[in-house]
Amino acid sequence: MDQALLRSYFSTIYEFPTSNGPLRASLDGEIVQDQSQLPELLNRRFAVLTAYNPRSMLIPRRVNDQRHMVLRDLLILGCYRVEPCVGSEAEPEGVWREPAWLVHGMDRDEAVSFGRVFRQNTVVFAQNGRPELIITDPTADDVGRTFQGNWRVRA
Protein backbone atom coordinates (compact mmCIF):
# COMPACT_ATOMS: atom_id res chain seq x y z
CA MET A 1 0.00 0.00 0.00
CA ASP A 2 1.17 3.50 -0.83
CA GLN A 3 2.82 5.02 2.28
CA ALA A 4 1.21 8.45 1.84
CA LEU A 5 -2.24 6.84 1.64
CA LEU A 6 -1.46 4.71 4.68
CA ARG A 7 -0.39 7.81 6.66
CA SER A 8 -3.60 9.59 5.68
CA TYR A 9 -5.68 6.63 6.87
CA PHE A 10 -3.91 6.64 10.24
CA SER A 11 -4.33 10.40 10.71
CA THR A 12 -8.02 10.39 9.75
CA ILE A 13 -10.06 11.77 12.62
CA TYR A 14 -13.17 9.73 13.35
CA GLU A 15 -16.07 11.37 15.14
CA PHE A 16 -17.95 8.69 17.07
CA PRO A 17 -21.29 9.17 18.86
CA THR A 18 -21.26 8.48 22.61
CA SER A 19 -23.68 9.17 25.45
CA ASN A 20 -21.34 11.98 26.56
CA GLY A 21 -21.31 13.63 23.13
CA PRO A 22 -19.04 13.17 20.12
CA LEU A 23 -15.71 11.43 20.63
CA ARG A 24 -12.95 12.38 18.18
CA ALA A 25 -10.12 9.87 17.75
CA SER A 26 -7.50 8.79 15.25
CA LEU A 27 -5.30 5.71 14.89
CA ASP A 28 -1.95 7.55 15.03
CA GLY A 29 -1.45 7.69 18.80
CA GLU A 30 1.33 6.48 21.04
CA ILE A 31 1.27 2.96 22.43
CA VAL A 32 -1.20 2.86 25.32
CA GLN A 33 -0.06 0.67 28.20
CA ASP A 34 -3.24 1.10 30.23
CA GLN A 35 -6.33 0.81 28.05
CA SER A 36 -8.54 1.63 31.04
CA GLN A 37 -7.55 5.28 30.49
CA LEU A 38 -9.27 5.23 27.07
CA PRO A 39 -12.93 6.23 26.67
CA GLU A 40 -15.25 3.23 27.08
CA LEU A 41 -16.17 3.01 23.38
CA LEU A 42 -12.54 2.60 22.32
CA ASN A 43 -12.20 -0.51 24.50
CA ARG A 44 -15.14 -2.27 22.83
CA ARG A 45 -15.17 -4.42 19.70
CA PHE A 46 -16.42 -2.56 16.65
CA ALA A 47 -15.78 -1.84 12.99
CA VAL A 48 -15.91 1.37 11.01
CA LEU A 49 -17.34 0.75 7.54
CA THR A 50 -18.26 2.95 4.61
CA ALA A 51 -19.49 2.40 1.08
CA TYR A 52 -18.34 5.79 -0.23
CA ASN A 53 -15.89 6.20 -3.11
CA PRO A 54 -14.95 2.56 -3.83
CA ARG A 55 -11.22 2.06 -4.43
CA SER A 56 -10.73 5.81 -3.81
CA MET A 57 -12.63 6.68 -6.99
CA LEU A 58 -14.80 9.74 -6.59
CA ILE A 59 -18.35 8.95 -7.62
CA PRO A 60 -21.42 11.20 -7.59
CA ARG A 61 -22.82 12.02 -4.16
CA ARG A 62 -26.22 10.51 -4.99
CA VAL A 63 -24.59 7.18 -5.86
CA ASN A 64 -22.41 7.31 -2.73
CA ASP A 65 -25.47 8.03 -0.59
CA GLN A 66 -27.39 5.11 -2.11
CA ARG A 67 -24.47 2.70 -1.61
CA HIS A 68 -24.08 3.90 1.97
CA MET A 69 -27.76 3.27 2.75
CA VAL A 70 -27.58 -0.22 1.23
CA LEU A 71 -24.60 -0.95 3.49
CA ARG A 72 -26.58 0.27 6.52
CA ASP A 73 -29.59 -1.85 5.58
CA LEU A 74 -27.45 -4.98 5.20
CA LEU A 75 -25.81 -4.35 8.57
CA ILE A 76 -29.18 -3.90 10.26
CA LEU A 77 -30.52 -7.06 8.58
CA GLY A 78 -27.47 -8.82 10.01
CA CYS A 79 -28.69 -7.74 13.47
CA TYR A 80 -25.92 -5.22 14.09
CA ARG A 81 -26.39 -2.01 15.98
CA VAL A 82 -25.08 0.75 13.73
CA GLU A 83 -24.60 4.43 14.35
CA PRO A 84 -23.48 7.13 11.96
CA CYS A 85 -19.95 8.46 12.31
CA VAL A 86 -17.67 10.46 10.06
CA GLY A 87 -14.01 10.44 9.09
CA SER A 88 -12.25 13.68 8.19
CA GLU A 89 -8.82 15.05 7.42
CA ALA A 90 -6.56 15.91 10.32
CA GLU A 91 -5.49 19.16 8.67
CA PRO A 92 -7.64 22.12 9.80
CA GLU A 93 -7.92 23.44 6.24
CA GLY A 94 -8.92 20.00 4.93
CA VAL A 95 -12.28 19.63 3.22
CA TRP A 96 -12.50 15.83 2.99
CA ARG A 97 -15.26 14.27 5.11
CA GLU A 98 -16.65 10.80 4.57
CA PRO A 99 -19.71 9.32 6.29
CA ALA A 100 -19.23 5.89 7.83
CA TRP A 101 -21.01 3.46 10.10
CA LEU A 102 -19.86 2.51 13.58
CA VAL A 103 -20.81 -1.17 13.75
CA HIS A 104 -20.92 -2.47 17.32
CA GLY A 105 -19.77 -6.02 18.08
CA MET A 106 -18.80 -6.98 14.52
CA ASP A 107 -16.27 -9.77 13.98
CA ARG A 108 -13.03 -8.97 12.19
CA ASP A 109 -13.60 -11.41 9.29
CA GLU A 110 -17.08 -10.04 8.64
CA ALA A 111 -15.74 -6.46 8.61
CA VAL A 112 -13.17 -7.50 5.99
CA SER A 113 -15.92 -9.15 3.93
CA PHE A 114 -18.05 -6.00 3.96
CA GLY A 115 -15.01 -3.97 2.94
CA ARG A 116 -14.41 -6.29 0.00
CA VAL A 117 -18.06 -6.32 -1.12
CA PHE A 118 -18.18 -2.52 -1.12
CA ARG A 119 -14.74 -2.25 -2.77
CA GLN A 120 -13.10 -0.32 0.04
CA ASN A 121 -9.31 -0.07 0.31
CA THR A 122 -9.43 -0.62 4.07
CA VAL A 123 -11.69 -1.00 7.07
CA VAL A 124 -11.06 -0.11 10.70
CA PHE A 125 -11.52 -2.85 13.27
CA ALA A 126 -11.06 -2.30 17.01
CA GLN A 127 -11.00 -4.63 19.95
CA ASN A 128 -9.67 -4.35 23.51
CA GLY A 129 -8.43 -0.81 22.99
CA ARG A 130 -6.38 -1.66 19.89
CA PRO A 131 -7.44 -0.41 16.44
CA GLU A 132 -6.33 -2.06 13.22
CA LEU A 133 -6.40 -0.81 9.67
CA ILE A 134 -7.15 -3.87 7.52
CA ILE A 135 -6.60 -4.08 3.76
CA THR A 136 -9.75 -5.20 1.95
CA ASP A 137 -8.86 -4.32 -1.67
CA PRO A 138 -6.92 -7.16 -3.32
CA THR A 139 -5.50 -4.76 -5.93
CA ALA A 140 -3.88 -2.63 -3.20
CA ASP A 141 -2.25 -5.36 -1.10
CA ASP A 142 -2.91 -8.75 0.41
CA VAL A 143 -6.50 -8.90 1.66
CA GLY A 144 -6.46 -9.10 5.43
CA ARG A 145 -3.03 -7.51 5.82
CA THR A 146 -3.15 -5.50 9.03
CA PHE A 147 -1.51 -2.30 10.16
CA GLN A 148 -1.75 -1.94 13.94
CA GLY A 149 -2.64 1.50 15.26
CA ASN A 150 -3.04 3.16 18.64
CA TRP A 151 -5.91 5.37 19.64
CA ARG A 152 -5.27 9.08 19.96
CA VAL A 153 -8.16 11.00 21.51
CA ARG A 154 -8.52 14.40 19.85
CA ALA A 155 -9.91 17.56 21.39
N, C-alpha and C positions, 0 to 999 in steps of 0.2 A: 504494500500500500504506500502511496505517495506520502512522504514525511510531512509535508506542509498540510495536506488534508488530515492526516492523523493528529497533528498539533491542533488544528482547528476543531476537530471533534472533541479533544480533551478539554479545550478551553471554552467550549459551548456552555453557556449558563442556562440551566434548566430552572424553570419556575414551577414548583410543585404546590398543589393545594394542600393545606393542613388545617386542622381545627383552630390553630393559632394564627392563621393568615398565611400568605404565600411564603414559601421557603425557596430561596435561590441558592443553587449549588452547582458546582462543576466537578469534573473528574481529575483536575490537575493539581490536587492538593498534596501536602506532605503525608508521609506514612503516619497513620494514626495508630498509636499503640493501644489506646483505651477507647474502644468504640462506644462505650457508655456515655462519652462526652458528646457524641453526635446526636442530632435531633432524632426522635423516635422513628420517623419515616425512613431515614437512611439506614437504619438497622434491620429493616424488614426485607422480605424477598419481593422484588417487583421487576418489571421490564418497562422500558420506555420505547414505544413503537410509533411509527408514523407511516403514512402512505404517500406523503408528498414527494414530488420530484424524484421519481425512480432513477436510480443510477446517476444521481446529480444532474439529471436533465430537467431544465425548467420547462414546465408544461403549464397550460392555462389554469388560472385560479379555479375556474368552475370545475375542470377535470380533477384537479387536486382535491377540491372540497368533496366531490363525489367519491373519489377513491378513499378519502379519509373517513367518510361516513360508512362506507362498506366495511372498512377495517373495524370500526367501532361496533357495527352490527354483528359481525362475526365473533368478535370478542365477547359481546354480551350473550350471544347464542351459546358460546362455550362456557357460560356461567362465570365469567370473570367480572369483577368489579372494576370499572374503568372510570377515570377522571381526566378531564382535559388538563394538559400542561403545555408549556411552550419552551422551545429552545431558541436562544438568540446569541448573537455575537458578543464576545467579551469586550470588544472595543466600544467606547461610549458613542462614537460617531457611526457605528455600524447600523445597517438598516435591515439585515437579514433576521427574520423571525419565522420559525416553522412550528405550526401546531403539532402536537403529539398526544399520545394517550399514555397515562400512567396506569399500568395494568398490575393490580395487586395480586400477589401469590402465584404468578405465572412461573412455570418451569423453564429452565434455560433452553432445553431442546425445542420447546414449543415457540419460544421467543425467536430463536434462529429460524424456525420454519416460517413464521409469519414474515420475518424480514426477507426471506427468499421469495415467498409468494408475491410480496409487494415490491420486489426488486430494489430493496434498500441496500446501500453499501454496508451499513452496520446497524446494530441494535445495541441498546444499553441494557445490561442485566445487573441487578444488585442483589446481594444476599449477605447477611451478617456484617453489614457495614463496609463491604468491599464492592465497588462497582467494576464492571468489566465492559469494555468495548469489544463487541464480537463481530467479526467479518461475516456477512451473509451474502455477499455478491461474489460468485465464483470467478467472475472476470477480473476482480480486483485482487484477490488473494485466495488462500485456502479457506473454504467455508468452515466456520467454527474456530478459526484462529482467533486467539484472545489477546487483548492488550489490557493488562491490569491497571486500574486507576486508583485514586484515593480521593475521597470526598473533600471538597473545599467549600465551606459554607460562605456565601457571599452576602454582603450587606445590602 
